[in-house]
Amino acid sequence: MNFDELFAQYPCPFTDEQVKAQVAEIEAKHFAENNNVEVWKECLHQIDYTTLSADDTIAKVEYMANAVNTFEAKFPGIPNVAAICVYPAMAEYVRKALKDPKFNIACVSGGFPASQTFLEVKVAETALALRAGATEIDIVLSVGKFLEGNYQECFDEIAELKAVCGEHHLKVILETGMLKTAENIWKASILAMAAGCDFIKTSTGKISVNATPEATFVMCHAIKEWKAKAGIKMGYKPAGGVSTTEEAVQHFTLVKEILGEEWLNNAYFRFGASRLANNLLSSIVGKETKHF
């Protein structure tokens, strides 16, 4: 892959200052119109209901599966979350506990959260996660390699892990808080999409700066440009730090205004979250509710 040619074909059209100004403008014009029950329901339906803690237990992930199993009966008329997201070692327990065999299980893989391991380990972990019941895989861009300009190795890793995934969705976490600038986030987005992923995702949730409206703005514009030139529709997932109803609506508003209505479904738009599900549900029903 000639990355000079790739980045020349897809140049970043924004400075950091322009991103901040345009995010503020979009939110000022459109946030209020999206801050309503129907949008809150849509956002709930887009959640990858997540636990990625060192103290995760079988009992904890079985509780999560049961929350999914019982949701529709307890809350008729409100759509369920999109997936459960766990570490690979927990996938088999989630799969056994879920009543719907087709319900999505996302697993973080590939040396999550730092991606600082051997490619052979990343391949093996991804294959084992799929064998254990994962239907989607979330990996982390090798940020260190990206920042030192080793684009080819980053590209090759993503392409190889997509080959392991086959028809299963591969989400690539860019760790935007470490990339920092609009130009870096844009380039990482283009690289990941060129390598064949299905979603680009902001963050692991394991560093101090995670999903921001500015990252959503840049990544959604990169997705829009990729669709226009390459003809391929990519998914988008803000993750890490999106915990309140207001924050979800902020990201929803940006996706809607930049990418349009056709992205407002959980086939192409997800939230990675743990606390967000209960907060959205509380907003929807009008009182504090702890189901998830």
C-alpha positions, 0 to 999 in steps of 0.5 A: 500500500502506498500511503502517500497516495492514500492520504493524498486521495483522502486528505484531512480537510479540517484543522483542530480549531475548525473541528471545535467550531463546527461541532459547537455549531452543529450542537447549537443548531440540532441538539435540542431537536434530538433530545427526546424519548424516541432518540433515547430509545434509538440510542439504547438500541445502539448500545454494546452493553459492556464490561471490561474489568479485571474483576469480571466474573462468570456471575457478572456476565450471566447477570448481563445476559439475563438483563438482555433476556428479560428486557422485552418482557419488562419494558415492552415497546422499548428496543433492547441493546444491540450486543454484549461486549466482554473479554474473550474468556467470558464469551462462552458463558454469555453465549450459554446464558443468552436465550436468543442464539442470534444475539450479538456478542462482541469481544475485545481482542488483539492484545486489548487495550494496548495492542502491544503484543505479537501478531501471532497472539492477536490472531490466536486470541481473535480465532479463539474468541470467535470459536467461543461464541463471539460474533463481533471482534473489537481490536485496537490500532497499534497506536505506537506504530502508527505514531512513528509512521509505521503505517504498513504494519498497522495496515497489515495487522488489521487486514490479517485480523479481518481475514480471521474474522471473515464474515464477522464484523471487525471494529478497529479502536483508534484510541483517539485520545492518544492520536490527539489531532484531527489529522492523526484521527483522520489518517488512522480512520482512512488506514483502518477502512482501507485495511478492510474493517467494518467499523471504526471506534474511538476508544478503549475506555482505559485512558483519560481521554476517550470518546469526544464530540470532536473525534466523532466529527472527524471520524464521521466525516472520514466515513462519509468521504470513504463512502463517497470515493470507495463506495463502501459504507462503514460503521461508527462506534463512540466508546469510553466516557459516553455515560449520560443521556446528554452525551449520547444525544450529542454523538447521535446528533453529529452522526445524524447531521454528518452521515444522515438517517441511513446510519441511525441504526445498530447495523452501522452505529453503536455506543460502547458503554456500561452505565449508559444503558441504565441512564438512557432507560431512566430517561425513557421511563421517567424515573431512575431505573436499574435493569442493566 
